[in-house]
Each structure stands twice: as structure tokens, then as C-alpha cells.
Amino acid sequence: MDPRDIRRGSDQVYRDEQRQCVDCGLWYTWEKGEQEFFAAKRPPLAAPKRCPACRARRRATIQQPVAQCLDEYDATRHWHPLYPTRSGGRA
């Protein structure tokens, strides 16, 4: 058995794997620890199609509109003077 292989609680063997990003086209290493993390989720997560940098960029673009929406909601919401605001003070 290759010493780079690891086994943890199953017959699945994980090895560092070279993958190509679908966004930027660069090759990256999908490490065995990350593979274990993906497999441990219930349900198991699918293997990533993007490199770590493109995954981070994609997460940021997805989360930005949500944060902007929440900021706009807070700006338009009328707080009752007797109830505390989100910051903990009175309106």
C-alpha cells in the first residue's frame, strides 16, 4: 500500500488528486484531508469543480448580494422606539 494513502473508518482510500478548475483552467491539488471532509458531510458533497481561489471568489460574489439586501432592509425598516435595535440600543 502506498504510504500516502490514508484510511479512516471505511474502505475508502484517499490520495491527493490533481484536478483542473472549470473557471480558470489551472490545475490544483485536491488534498486527501479535504476529500475526507467532503465525504464526511451528510449527504456527502460532490467533488469541487473549482480551485480554492475560484471557490472563494464565487462564495464572495454569492454572499455580497445577500449582505447588500440585508443592509437595504435594515435601512428601510422602521424600529419601534420601545424595542431595541439590532445594535442593542434604543431606536
C-alpha positions in Angstrom: 0.0 0.0 0.0 1.2 3.5 -0.8 2.2 5.4 2.3 0.4 8.5 1.0 -2.9 6.6 1.3 -5.0 7.0 4.4 -7.9 5.1 5.7 -10.3 6.3 8.4 -13.3 4.3 9.4 -14.1 2.9 5.9 -12.6 1.1 3.0 -12.3 4.4 1.1 -8.7 5.3 0.3 -8.0 9.0 -0.3 -5.0 10.3 -2.2 -4.0 13.8 -3.3 -5.6 14.3 -6.7 -4.8 16.7 -9.5 -7.9 18.5 -10.8 -8.4 21.2 -13.4 -10.6 24.2 -12.5 -13.6 24.8 -14.7 -13.4 28.6 -14.3 -9.7 29.5 -14.7 -8.3 26.3 -16.2 -5.5 26.0 -13.7 -4.5 22.6 -12.2 -4.7 22.3 -8.4 -4.3 19.6 -5.8 -7.4 18.3 -4.1 -5.8 17.1 -0.9 -6.8 13.9 0.9 -7.8 15.8 4.0 -10.2 17.9 2.0 -11.6 14.7 0.4 -12.3 13.3 3.8 -14.1 16.5 4.8 -16.3 16.3 1.7 -17.0 12.6 2.3 -17.9 13.1 5.9 -20.7 15.5 5.2 -24.2 14.1 5.2 -25.2 13.9 2.4 -21.6 13.7 1.0 -20.6 16.7 -1.0 -19.7 16.4 -4.7 -16.1 16.8 -5.6 -15.2 20.5 -6.3 -15.0 21.7 -9.9 -13.2 24.9 -9.0 -9.8 25.7 -7.5 -9.7 27.1 -3.9 -9.2 30.7 -5.3 -12.2 30.5 -7.7 -14.3 28.9 -5.0 -13.5 31.8 -2.6 -14.3 34.3 -5.4 -17.6 32.6 -6.2 -18.6 32.5 -2.5 -17.8 36.2 -2.2 -20.0 37.1 -5.2 -22.9 35.0 -3.9 -22.7 36.3 -0.4 -22.3 40.0 -1.4 -25.9 40.4 -2.8 -27.3 38.8 0.3 -25.4 41.2 2.6 -26.4 44.2 0.4 -30.1 43.1 0.6 -29.9 42.8 4.4 -28.3 46.3 4.6 -31.1 47.8 2.5 -33.7 46.0 4.6 -32.2 47.5 7.8 -32.1 51.0 6.3 -35.8 50.9 5.3 -37.1 49.2 8.5 -38.8 51.4 11.0 -37.9 50.4 14.5 -40.4 50.9 17.3 -39.0 53.3 19.9 -39.7 50.9 22.8 -37.9 47.9 21.2 -34.1 47.7 21.0 -32.4 47.9 17.6 -30.0 45.2 16.4 -27.1 47.1 17.9 -28.7 46.8 21.3 -29.6 50.5 21.8 -33.0 52.2 21.5 -34.2 53.4 18.1 
